[in-house]
Amino acid sequence: MIYQLPNGKVIEISIEQYIELSDEELEYLIAYNYGETLEDPWFGSVLSKGEQESTEILEIQLDLTDTPDDEKLDDLDVDNKYPEDT
């Protein structure tokens, strides 16, 4: 994401980095004049990047109404299974 600092400079950071950004780190970025001054209002815009190859995401929907209850209970997600004792 593109974030504009209070001094007018612009930085590109992820949302996770923005959430973890402390006041001291923000002051550090401002004090060292970090970032770029942008004059292009379309910087980072999807419109200026042009078309990209579309990747199709196939969604598989299971019809669980026809599956017996015993089979549903036996087929747990991998995350929910306990590791085997070794």
C-alpha angles and dihedrals in degrees: 000000000000115000125188115216120219090256091062097255119128127223131182115227137154122255090249091055091049092051092049093045110119126206090251092054090048091051089049091054091049094045094052092045090239119180139039134286107232124203096171110090089199096056109140092003120148088223093062095047094065127215121334128198108273117233114210118222113205115212118205114201117194121213100226094176091081095047116096117243093242091057091048091054093047094050101069124167115267091242092058096053119098117236114256117252111252 
